Amino acid sequence: MKTADIIIIGGGLSGSAIGLGLMQKGVDRVVLFDEQRPTQRLSRGNFGLTWFMCKGASHPVYAQWSRLACKQWPDFASMLEEETGYNVELEWTGGAVHALGDTEFKAHEASIENLKTVCAEVGLDYPVSMLDRGAFSDLIPDITLGEDVSGAMYTPEQGHVNPLKLLGAMRCGFQKKGGTFIGGQSVYAVVPQRDNTVVVKTGAGEFQAKKVVIASGHGSKRLMISLGEHLNIYPQRGQLMVSQRSRRVLKIPVLAVRQTMDGTFVIGLSTEDTALNNRVTTEAMKSQASNAIRLFPELAKVNWIRAWGAIRVMTPDGAPTYTKVEGYDNIFAVALHSAVSLAPLATNIVAPWVLGEVGHPLMSNFKNGRFNV
Ligand SMILES: Cc1cc2nc3c(=O)[nH]c(=O)nc-3n(C[C@H](O)[C@H](O)[C@H](O)COP(=O)(O)OP(=O)(O)OC[C@H]3O[C@@H](n4cnc5c(N)ncnc54)[C@H](O)[C@@H]3O)c2cc1C
């Protein structure tokens, strides 16, 4: 039987970020399996925001955790470029969430005040302010706002990346430091052993490790059930629409619309409960396109050329789960939405925790068991 120090099951953003962190910590033999089914496009086909604003509105610790992640993003992107040569196209331009009408403007104001207090409780700043319509328009002078836009909440301390390059960079960094990536291979069972090791069964044979990290997105549920634990996640579809390249006019991302470095507009804020069906629908595209046009009317003239759906991994409270599987000190599971935004923490905090370092104080709030009440 082949052996490793740590096996990670799932080479999406979460597994790759943790794998990179483990290699940076000097672990000798880490093996990362990814079954690479074409339908599992979540880590490649997301919206690419590195974002904290509005996150955790009803979960204070998640708000703090998201803020912490954004603080680490610029250094994280530089580290990835230095270690791998990948430019993940981080644009640290700030980001905005627009408001339509007076009521929404006031709700945004209230949300800022609330989250400022929440972040201050753990010594974190929350550098977000409201811009009136004029100030918002000055920020993005090359594109005209729709007439219903009353303003926006804005922070200079977040941005967006190219999610494909981010995934590529983290996998590359992991392998450059000696990690073994085994693609196209499913793990079908995780079997704890009496000698405190764990055997992982795959189509390519059995592998034995001292520790296992389950970071398999929706696939994690099945693996954990056989270990006796129900992972509290559910699927939520999001659909993205992508345009032809056009002149760069939107230089900061807005929650629902961004324009990439090469001029492509991306729209994507739909949410639907759909089990694991990732197809696109005209209803969702129509609805999100009309919202985007209400924000920026000239998007109606842009040629939209592609669309796809992907299935978010949602927890009931929206916050991430980082947990030890009940009854086992050496089997870990992670499940989360926002794995782009939270990637620096997966590498810098979650990976050391897997190695046995004391976790960040906020992490005790993210156990899977929090839902068992
Ligand atoms: C429309 C949309 C927009 C989004 N926008 C953003 C955004 O702007 N910012 C942000 O932070 N997040 C965003 N997200 C969320 C983000 O994409 C996810 O949080 C992230 O991709 C989850 O990564 P993961 O590695 O945890 O899971 P996954 O991406 O699901 O990766 C799990 C991997 O495990 C593999 N796997 C599963 N089972 C097995 C098995 N048995 N054996 C081996 N391998 C296995 C799969 O092949 C897969 O590659 C968005 C999501 C959607 C749908």
The ligand as an SDF file (V2000), in Angstrom:
LIG
                    3D

 53 58  0  0  0  0  0  0  0  0999 V2000
  -22.1410   31.4830   -9.5070 C   0  0  0  0  0  0  0  0  0  0  0  0
  -21.1260   31.4090   -8.3890 C   0  0  0  0  0  0  0  0  0  0  0  0
  -20.3530   32.5140   -8.1060 C   0  0  0  0  0  0  0  0  0  0  0  0
  -19.4340   32.4600   -7.0640 C   0  0  0  0  0  0  0  0  0  0  0  0
  -18.6680   33.5630   -6.8270 N   0  0  0  0  0  0  0  0  0  0  0  0
  -17.7800   33.5650   -5.8090 C   0  0  0  0  0  0  0  0  0  0  0  0
  -16.9980   34.7160   -5.5600 C   0  0  0  0  0  0  0  0  0  0  0  0
  -17.1190   35.7230   -6.2520 O   0  0  0  0  0  0  0  0  0  0  0  0
  -16.1280   34.6890   -4.5310 N   0  0  0  0  0  0  0  0  0  0  0  0
  -16.0020   33.5900   -3.7160 C   0  0  0  0  0  0  0  0  0  0  0  0
  -15.2190   33.6230   -2.7680 O   0  0  0  0  0  0  0  0  0  0  0  0
  -16.6990   32.4540   -3.9680 N   0  0  0  0  0  0  0  0  0  0  0  0
  -17.5880   32.4240   -4.9920 C   0  0  0  0  0  0  0  0  0  0  0  0
  -18.3130   31.2960   -5.2700 N   0  0  0  0  0  0  0  0  0  0  0  0
  -18.1120   30.1220   -4.4100 C   0  0  0  0  0  0  0  0  0  0  0  0
  -16.8520   29.3440   -4.7700 C   0  0  0  0  0  0  0  0  0  0  0  0
  -16.8570   29.0460   -6.1320 O   0  0  0  0  0  0  0  0  0  0  0  0
  -16.8010   28.0760   -3.9080 C   0  0  0  0  0  0  0  0  0  0  0  0
  -16.7620   28.4590   -2.5530 O   0  0  0  0  0  0  0  0  0  0  0  0
  -15.5930   27.2060   -4.1730 C   0  0  0  0  0  0  0  0  0  0  0  0
  -15.4550   26.8650   -5.5120 O   0  0  0  0  0  0  0  0  0  0  0  0
  -15.6560   25.9430   -3.3320 C   0  0  0  0  0  0  0  0  0  0  0  0
  -14.4280   25.2820   -3.4750 O   0  0  0  0  0  0  0  0  0  0  0  0
  -14.1770   23.8740   -2.8170 P   0  0  0  0  0  0  0  0  0  0  0  0
  -12.8000   23.4810   -3.1520 O   0  0  0  0  0  0  0  0  0  0  0  0
  -14.5470   23.9390   -1.3770 O   0  0  0  0  0  0  0  0  0  0  0  0
  -15.2440   22.9290   -3.4970 O   0  0  0  0  0  0  0  0  0  0  0  0
  -15.3000   22.3930   -5.0570 P   0  0  0  0  0  0  0  0  0  0  0  0
  -15.0000   23.4800   -5.9920 O   0  0  0  0  0  0  0  0  0  0  0  0
  -16.5890   21.6990   -5.1750 O   0  0  0  0  0  0  0  0  0  0  0  0
  -14.1040   21.3840   -5.0860 O   0  0  0  0  0  0  0  0  0  0  0  0
  -14.2120   20.0860   -4.5980 C   0  0  0  0  0  0  0  0  0  0  0  0
  -13.3950   19.1780   -5.4840 C   0  0  0  0  0  0  0  0  0  0  0  0
  -13.4380   17.8650   -4.9320 O   0  0  0  0  0  0  0  0  0  0  0  0
  -13.4800   16.9320   -5.9840 C   0  0  0  0  0  0  0  0  0  0  0  0
  -14.0980   15.7100   -5.4470 N   0  0  0  0  0  0  0  0  0  0  0  0
  -15.3630   15.5400   -5.0000 C   0  0  0  0  0  0  0  0  0  0  0  0
  -15.5620   14.2890   -4.5470 N   0  0  0  0  0  0  0  0  0  0  0  0
  -14.3700   13.6480   -4.7050 C   0  0  0  0  0  0  0  0  0  0  0  0
  -13.9210   12.3380   -4.4310 C   0  0  0  0  0  0  0  0  0  0  0  0
  -14.7290   11.4170   -3.8610 N   0  0  0  0  0  0  0  0  0  0  0  0
  -12.6490   12.0050   -4.7640 N   0  0  0  0  0  0  0  0  0  0  0  0
  -11.8220   12.9160   -5.3310 C   0  0  0  0  0  0  0  0  0  0  0  0
  -12.1860   14.1860   -5.6020 N   0  0  0  0  0  0  0  0  0  0  0  0
  -13.4470   14.5440   -5.2950 C   0  0  0  0  0  0  0  0  0  0  0  0
  -14.2860   17.6060   -7.0800 C   0  0  0  0  0  0  0  0  0  0  0  0
  -13.9070   17.1310   -8.3380 O   0  0  0  0  0  0  0  0  0  0  0  0
  -13.9200   19.0810   -6.9080 C   0  0  0  0  0  0  0  0  0  0  0  0
  -12.9050   19.4700   -7.7860 O   0  0  0  0  0  0  0  0  0  0  0  0
  -19.2550   31.2890   -6.2940 C   0  0  0  0  0  0  0  0  0  0  0  0
  -20.0180   30.1820   -6.6120 C   0  0  0  0  0  0  0  0  0  0  0  0
  -20.9590   30.2400   -7.6470 C   0  0  0  0  0  0  0  0  0  0  0  0
  -21.7710   29.0410   -7.9500 C   0  0  0  0  0  0  0  0  0  0  0  0
  1  2  1  0
  2  3  1  0
  2 52  2  0
  3  4  2  0
  4  5  1  0
  4 50  1  0
  5  6  2  0
  6  7  1  0
  6 13  1  0
  7  8  2  0
  7  9  1  0
  9 10  1  0
 10 11  2  0
 10 12  1  0
 12 13  2  0
 13 14  1  0
 14 15  1  0
 14 50  1  0
 15 16  1  0
 16 17  1  0
 16 18  1  0
 18 19  1  0
 18 20  1  0
 20 21  1  0
 20 22  1  0
 22 23  1  0
 23 24  1  0
 24 25  2  0
 24 26  1  0
 24 27  1  0
 27 28  1  0
 28 29  2  0
 28 30  1  0
 28 31  1  0
 31 32  1  0
 32 33  1  0
 33 34  1  0
 33 48  1  0
 34 35  1  0
 35 36  1  0
 35 46  1  0
 36 37  1  0
 36 45  1  0
 37 38  2  0
 38 39  1  0
 39 40  1  0
 39 45  2  0
 40 41  1  0
 40 42  2  0
 42 43  1  0
 43 44  2  0
 44 45  1  0
 46 47  1  0
 46 48  1  0
 48 49  1  0
 50 51  2  0
 51 52  1  0
 52 53  1  0
M  END
$$$$
